Amino acid sequence: MHTVIRCLHILTMVIVLGGYLFLSVFWWPVLQRTLTDVAVQVRCLSQTLRRFFTVVLLALTLELMTGGLYLLPAARAARASSESALATFYLVLGIKLAAVFLILILVPMQLFGMAYRLTRMDAGIYPYDAYIVQRVSQRMQVVSYLIILLLTLVVVLSGQL
């Protein structure tokens, strides 16, 4: 059972990290360079972000659910070995949980704060504005790079637990 939980935990992390890497490194730059029509660019952005954030939110939920179960055997092993091993375990765990907490703040901020504006433009609620599209896209890229950095830190720290 522990192997299944560990595989699910790692798989969801790969999905989220890989999705953010693809979106930030490949998709956004290509989209901005190739599409000059704001309406088409907003349509592509909003359709992609709807699907992307649905998968990311589901994966992060599964990641949180499996995370606690994934750490139980590691905590028992650290407790059984020595005081210094236990202190190191809790230090690494604290840093990892802080990074996860920041990720859980940044992802909804992207979804409900930034992508929301683009999806409303696509739906015709807000008028198309090239300046706003560019500004929101740049902000989303910066936040995505920060999320990639935090996710990489979480993966590295997970290997030490």
C-alpha positions in Angstrom: 0.0 0.0 0.0 2.8 2.4 0.8 4.3 1.9 -2.7 1.0 2.8 -4.3 0.8 6.0 -2.2 4.4 6.9 -2.9 3.8 6.4 -6.7 0.7 8.5 -6.6 2.5 11.2 -4.6 5.4 11.3 -7.1 3.1 11.1 -10.2 1.1 14.1 -9.1 4.2 16.1 -8.5 5.5 15.2 -11.9 2.2 16.3 -13.5 2.2 19.7 -11.7 5.9 20.4 -12.2 5.9 19.2 -15.8 2.8 21.2 -16.6 4.3 24.3 -15.2 7.6 23.8 -17.0 5.9 23.2 -20.3 3.6 26.2 -19.9 6.3 28.6 -18.8 9.2 27.5 -21.0 7.5 26.6 -24.2 3.8 27.5 -24.5 3.6 31.1 -23.3 6.7 32.4 -25.3 5.6 30.7 -28.5 2.0 31.9 -28.1 3.2 35.5 -27.5 5.5 35.5 -30.5 3.2 33.8 -33.0 -0.3 35.2 -32.3 -0.7 38.9 -32.9 -4.5 39.0 -32.7 -5.5 39.6 -29.1 -8.9 37.8 -29.4 -7.2 34.6 -30.6 -4.5 34.9 -28.0 -7.0 35.3 -25.2 -9.0 32.4 -26.6 -6.0 30.1 -26.6 -4.9 31.3 -23.2 -8.3 30.9 -21.5 -9.0 27.5 -23.0 -5.6 26.2 -22.0 -5.6 27.7 -18.6 -9.1 26.2 -17.8 -7.9 22.7 -18.6 -4.4 23.3 -17.0 -5.8 24.6 -13.7 -8.4 21.8 -13.5 -5.6 19.2 -13.7 -3.3 21.2 -11.4 -6.0 21.6 -8.7 -6.9 17.9 -8.8 -3.2 16.9 -8.7 -2.4 19.2 -5.8 -5.4 17.8 -3.9 -4.2 14.3 -4.4 -0.7 15.4 -3.6 -1.8 16.8 -0.2 -3.9 13.7 0.5 -1.0 11.3 -0.2 1.7 13.5 1.4 0.8 12.8 5.0 0.5 9.1 4.3 3.8 9.1 2.4 5.7 10.6 5.4 4.5 8.3 8.1 7.1 5.6 7.6 9.9 8.2 7.3 8.8 9.8 10.5 8.8 6.5 12.3 12.3 5.6 11.0 13.7 9.0 12.1 12.1 8.7 15.5 13.6 5.2 15.9 17.2 6.2 14.9 18.4 9.2 16.9 17.7 12.6 18.2 19.8 14.3 15.5 18.1 12.3 12.8 14.7 13.3 14.2 15.7 17.0 14.4 17.0 16.9 10.8 13.8 15.2 9.6 11.6 17.9 11.2 13.8 20.7 9.8 13.6 19.4 6.3 9.8 18.7 6.8 9.3 22.3 8.0 11.0 23.8 5.0 9.1 21.5 2.6 5.8 22.3 4.3 6.6 26.1 4.0 7.3 25.6 0.3 4.0 23.7 -0.1 2.1 26.4 1.7 3.5 29.0 -0.6 2.5 26.9 -3.6 -1.0 26.5 -2.2 -1.2 30.3 -2.1 0.3 31.0 -5.5 -1.7 28.6 -7.5 -5.1 29.9 -6.5 -3.7 33.5 -6.9 -2.9 32.6 -10.5 -6.2 30.9 -11.1 -8.6 33.3 -9.4 -6.6 36.5 -9.7 -4.9 36.3 -13.1 -6.5 33.6 -15.3 -9.9 34.8 -14.2 -9.5 38.1 -16.1 -8.5 36.2 -19.2 -11.4 33.8 -19.1 -13.8 36.7 -18.6 -12.4 38.4 -21.7 -12.9 35.2 -23.6 -16.5 35.0 -22.4 -17.1 38.5 -23.6 -17.6 39.9 -20.1 -14.6 42.1 -20.2 -13.4 43.9 -23.4 -10.3 42.7 -25.2 -7.3 44.7 -24.1 -3.9 43.9 -25.5 -2.1 45.7 -22.6 -4.0 43.8 -19.9 -3.4 40.5 -21.7 0.3 41.1 -21.9 0.5 42.3 -18.3 -1.5 39.4 -17.0 0.6 36.9 -19.1 3.8 38.3 -17.8 2.7 38.2 -14.2 1.5 34.6 -14.7 4.9 33.7 -16.1 6.8 35.2 -13.2 4.5 33.4 -10.7 4.9 30.2 -12.7 8.7 30.4 -12.5 8.4 30.9 -8.7 6.1 27.9 -8.5 8.6 25.9 -10.5 11.3 26.9 -8.1 9.3 25.9 -5.1 8.1 22.6 -6.6 11.7 21.8 -7.4 12.7 22.5 -3.8 9.8 20.3 -2.6 11.0 17.4 -4.9 14.6 17.8 -3.7 13.5 17.9 0.0 11.2 14.9 -0.6 14.2 12.9 -1.6 15.8 13.6 1.8 12.8 12.5 3.8 
